[in-house]
Amino acid sequence: MSPTVDAAAVAKQAEQLRQEGNFCFKKDRFGAAIDAYTEAIALCPNVPIYWTNRALCHRKRNDWKRVEEDCRRAIQIDHHSVKAHYMLGLALLERQEYAEGVKELEKSLDLGRGANPQGYMVEEIWLELAKAKYMEWEHVSTKRSWELQSLKEICEAALKEKQLLDSSHTKGFLDENTKSNAEQLEALSKVFQKAAENDIPTEVPDYLCCKISLDIFRDPVITPGGVTYERAVILDHLEKVGRFDPITREPLYKSQLVPNLAIKEAVRAFLNKHGWGYKMD
């Protein structure tokens, strides 16, 4: 038997093991699925899907160390693997390596949008990324609020002490001093209130939200008529409702949609400043 035939037979056997693993996975028999994928990997170690399938089983068992190991191996084979970057990001977040975890999720999101912007993976990745970003903001915001409050109390105490010293030298101007002291404390309070503004949730500006979903943009595209929509939302409209712009009612085709990089950058800048905007209702 020639080497080519041998290789084909091995690949076929590995694929059969993958199918067996998939069947076990659907039945929630994760241990058996891991065994099948492991055998497939032993036969064909350079097939990334065998590694990501096994990583998914480890994820179901909350074995994040093995998830990370399998995903890193899959990325070595195929650095465009959406699932590998995605699950690696989740594994890193579990280890509280937020910066690296978010980086991997962002990588998987970019790859997913390029491959299939309407795919379920894109939505799932975005939700996990938004959750991670929100948690990161919440942690930083809580720490910042505590630091601001502590600093405010120190400043107020110092100001009151100064006011007491001043009043001892100006006893004849008690009412005037009291008014001045109150104004200084009020001014100090306004300074700290202004410093905390970015951490107070308000409303996302309308121009940063899709006119159909009303959610903040994730992957904005602009039509020839100048209207910006969320890519997945407008593609869904074109497929299920009709090939026309829902706002202008003009004919519209998928090929006419162009990424709105200006709005995308505006959203990025807004979320960097107002991390509460990542919260998904």
VMD Tcl script that draws the C-alpha trace (Angstrom):
set ca {
  {0.00 0.00 0.00}
  {1.38 3.41 -0.99}
  {2.06 6.19 1.56}
  {-0.71 8.27 -0.06}
  {-3.27 5.53 0.51}
  {-2.03 5.07 4.09}
  {-2.38 8.80 4.78}
  {-5.89 8.84 3.33}
  {-6.88 5.86 5.45}
  {-5.50 7.50 8.60}
  {-7.32 10.76 7.82}
  {-10.55 8.84 7.26}
  {-10.17 7.02 10.56}
  {-9.47 10.30 12.37}
  {-12.58 11.85 10.82}
  {-14.67 8.89 11.95}
  {-13.35 9.41 15.47}
  {-14.32 13.09 15.25}
  {-17.85 12.11 14.26}
  {-17.94 9.69 17.18}
  {-16.76 12.48 19.48}
  {-19.44 14.81 18.12}
  {-22.11 12.20 18.81}
  {-20.90 11.72 22.38}
  {-20.74 15.48 22.90}
  {-24.38 15.89 21.85}
  {-25.29 13.23 24.42}
  {-23.36 15.15 27.12}
  {-20.87 12.28 27.38}
  {-17.90 14.61 27.54}
  {-15.39 12.06 28.81}
  {-16.11 9.71 25.90}
  {-15.99 12.65 23.48}
  {-12.58 13.68 24.84}
  {-11.29 10.12 24.34}
  {-12.50 10.09 20.72}
  {-10.99 13.49 19.90}
  {-7.73 12.48 21.62}
  {-7.48 9.42 19.36}
  {-8.19 11.60 16.32}
  {-5.43 14.00 17.42}
  {-3.00 11.09 17.82}
  {-3.69 10.11 14.21}
  {-3.79 13.63 12.70}
  {-2.29 16.18 15.13}
  {-2.30 19.01 12.59}
  {-6.07 19.28 12.23}
  {-7.13 22.28 14.38}
  {-10.80 21.31 14.72}
  {-9.84 18.19 16.68}
  {-8.11 20.41 19.23}
  {-10.94 22.95 19.45}
  {-13.56 20.20 19.75}
  {-11.66 18.69 22.65}
  {-11.23 22.16 24.18}
  {-15.01 22.60 24.04}
  {-15.43 19.39 26.04}
  {-12.94 20.67 28.63}
  {-14.91 23.92 28.74}
  {-18.08 21.99 29.55}
  {-16.20 20.42 32.46}
  {-14.77 23.79 33.57}
  {-11.26 22.45 33.03}
  {-9.90 25.80 31.89}
  {-6.23 24.82 32.06}
  {-6.78 22.15 29.40}
  {-9.00 24.52 27.40}
  {-6.10 26.95 27.25}
  {-3.60 24.24 26.27}
  {-5.75 22.86 23.44}
  {-6.65 26.30 22.11}
  {-3.03 27.43 22.03}
  {-2.17 24.29 20.06}
  {-5.03 24.93 17.63}
  {-3.85 28.53 17.11}
  {-0.34 27.29 16.34}
  {-1.85 25.24 13.52}
  {-4.39 27.83 12.36}
  {-4.06 31.35 13.77}
  {-7.37 32.27 12.09}
  {-9.39 29.84 14.22}
  {-12.34 31.80 15.63}
  {-13.23 29.14 18.20}
  {-9.65 28.76 19.42}
  {-9.18 32.48 20.06}
  {-12.64 32.68 21.62}
  {-12.20 29.83 24.09}
  {-8.64 30.90 24.87}
  {-10.05 34.32 25.77}
  {-12.59 32.72 28.10}
  {-9.89 30.59 29.73}
  {-7.70 33.65 30.34}
  {-10.64 35.54 31.84}
  {-11.20 32.62 34.22}
  {-7.60 33.13 35.37}
  {-8.44 36.83 35.81}
  {-5.99 37.82 33.08}
  {-8.47 40.39 31.81}
  {-6.25 42.30 29.38}
  {-5.06 39.17 27.55}
  {-8.50 37.57 27.70}
  {-10.18 40.62 26.18}
  {-7.46 40.75 23.50}
  {-8.24 37.15 22.46}
  {-11.99 37.80 22.44}
  {-11.49 40.88 20.26}
  {-9.34 38.81 17.89}
  {-12.00 36.11 17.63}
  {-14.69 38.75 17.08}
  {-12.77 40.32 14.18}
  {-12.18 36.89 12.63}
  {-15.81 35.90 13.13}
  {-17.13 39.06 11.52}
  {-14.93 38.45 8.51}
  {-16.08 34.85 8.12}
  {-19.78 35.14 8.95}
  {-21.08 38.44 10.38}
  {-24.53 36.93 11.02}
  {-23.24 33.73 12.63}
  {-24.25 32.77 16.16}
  {-20.58 32.82 17.17}
  {-20.29 36.56 16.51}
  {-23.23 37.31 18.82}
  {-21.93 34.93 21.50}
  {-18.41 36.38 21.34}
  {-19.69 39.96 21.53}
  {-21.79 39.17 24.61}
  {-18.82 37.56 26.38}
  {-16.57 40.46 25.37}
  {-19.11 43.02 26.55}
  {-19.50 41.17 29.85}
  {-15.72 41.08 30.35}
  {-15.37 44.77 29.48}
  {-18.22 45.69 31.82}
  {-16.74 43.67 34.68}
  {-13.37 45.31 34.08}
  {-14.99 48.77 34.10}
  {-17.02 47.94 37.22}
  {-13.86 46.87 39.07}
  {-11.94 49.99 38.03}
  {-14.94 52.26 38.64}
  {-15.49 50.94 42.15}
  {-11.84 51.43 43.00}
  {-11.85 54.93 41.48}
  {-15.03 55.91 43.36}
  {-13.52 54.76 46.65}
  {-10.32 56.71 45.98}
  {-12.26 59.85 45.03}
  {-14.43 59.62 48.14}
  {-11.37 59.17 50.36}
  {-9.63 62.12 48.71}
  {-12.77 64.23 49.04}
  {-13.00 63.52 52.76}
  {-9.32 64.43 53.22}
  {-9.79 67.70 51.30}
  {-12.94 68.58 53.24}
  {-11.19 67.93 56.56}
  {-8.22 70.08 55.52}
  {-10.53 72.88 54.33}
  {-12.54 72.83 57.56}
  {-9.34 72.93 59.61}
  {-8.15 75.93 57.60}
  {-11.51 77.61 58.09}
  {-11.28 77.13 61.87}
  {-7.85 78.73 61.91}
  {-9.07 81.62 59.77}
  {-12.14 82.19 61.95}
  {-10.00 82.54 65.06}
  {-8.36 85.58 63.47}
  {-11.55 87.16 62.09}
  {-14.07 86.90 64.93}
  {-15.82 90.09 63.92}
  {-16.78 88.72 60.51}
  {-18.48 85.46 61.58}
  {-21.44 85.58 59.15}
  {-19.22 86.48 56.22}
  {-16.78 83.69 57.08}
  {-19.58 81.15 57.42}
  {-20.89 82.05 53.96}
  {-17.41 81.87 52.44}
  {-16.75 78.50 54.08}
  {-20.00 77.05 52.75}
  {-19.19 78.28 49.24}
  {-15.74 76.68 49.37}
  {-17.18 73.34 50.50}
  {-19.81 73.50 47.75}
  {-17.14 74.28 45.14}
  {-15.06 71.35 46.38}
  {-18.08 69.05 46.16}
  {-18.71 70.13 42.55}
  {-15.10 69.36 41.60}
  {-15.41 65.78 42.84}
  {-18.86 65.40 41.32}
  {-17.43 66.42 37.95}
  {-14.57 63.94 38.35}
  {-17.05 61.10 38.88}
  {-19.30 61.93 35.90}
  {-17.85 59.35 33.50}
  {-18.69 56.54 35.92}
  {-22.37 57.48 36.20}
  {-24.52 55.56 33.66}
  {-26.73 57.77 31.52}
  {-27.93 57.15 27.96}
  {-25.91 56.19 24.90}
  {-26.18 58.97 22.26}
  {-28.63 58.14 19.46}
  {-26.02 58.51 16.73}
  {-24.08 55.61 18.26}
  {-27.10 53.28 18.14}
  {-28.61 51.24 15.32}
  {-31.92 52.66 14.09}
  {-33.45 49.18 13.93}
  {-32.21 47.40 17.07}
  {-31.64 50.63 19.07}
  {-28.54 48.96 20.56}
  {-25.08 50.52 20.55}
  {-23.19 49.72 17.35}
  {-20.83 46.76 17.25}
  {-20.11 46.51 13.51}
  {-21.68 49.57 11.82}
  {-22.16 49.77 8.06}
  {-23.44 52.68 6.00}
  {-25.80 52.57 3.02}
  {-25.61 54.65 -0.19}
  {-28.40 56.77 1.32}
  {-26.17 57.69 4.26}
  {-27.99 55.66 6.93}
  {-25.89 53.59 9.34}
  {-27.06 50.21 10.61}
  {-25.65 47.31 12.59}
  {-24.28 44.90 9.95}
  {-25.99 41.72 11.19}
  {-29.30 43.55 11.68}
  {-29.47 45.09 8.20}
  {-28.33 41.83 6.58}
  {-31.12 40.03 8.40}
  {-33.58 42.67 7.13}
  {-32.38 42.28 3.54}
  {-32.77 38.50 3.70}
  {-36.10 38.25 5.52}
  {-37.98 41.46 4.75}
  {-36.74 42.73 1.41}
  {-33.90 44.33 -0.51}
  {-34.59 47.92 0.46}
  {-33.41 50.44 3.04}
  {-35.91 50.35 5.94}
  {-35.51 54.10 6.52}
  {-35.26 55.59 3.02}
  {-37.16 52.72 1.32}
  {-34.64 52.89 -1.53}
  {-33.45 49.61 -3.14}
  {-30.52 48.19 -1.18}
  {-28.21 45.22 -1.72}
  {-25.65 43.54 0.50}
  {-22.81 44.55 -1.83}
  {-23.64 48.23 -1.27}
  {-22.96 48.16 2.47}
  {-19.70 49.79 3.51}
  {-18.11 49.72 7.00}
  {-18.67 53.02 8.81}
  {-15.22 53.38 10.33}
  {-15.92 56.85 11.73}
  {-18.88 55.62 13.80}
  {-16.97 52.49 14.80}
  {-14.15 54.66 16.15}
  {-16.65 56.95 17.89}
  {-18.22 53.93 19.61}
  {-14.78 52.68 20.66}
  {-13.90 56.08 22.12}
  {-17.25 56.34 23.91}
  {-16.95 52.88 25.47}
  {-13.35 53.50 26.52}
  {-14.59 56.55 28.43}
  {-17.95 55.14 29.58}
  {-17.43 51.44 30.31}
  {-20.98 51.14 31.66}
  {-22.11 51.24 28.01}
  {-21.02 47.61 27.65}
  {-23.80 46.42 29.93}
  {-26.27 44.27 28.02}
  {-29.90 44.31 29.25}
}
mol new
graphics top color blue
foreach p $ca { graphics top sphere $p radius 0.5 }
foreach p [lrange $ca 0 end-1] q [lrange $ca 1 end] { graphics top cylinder $p $q radius 0.2 }
display resetview
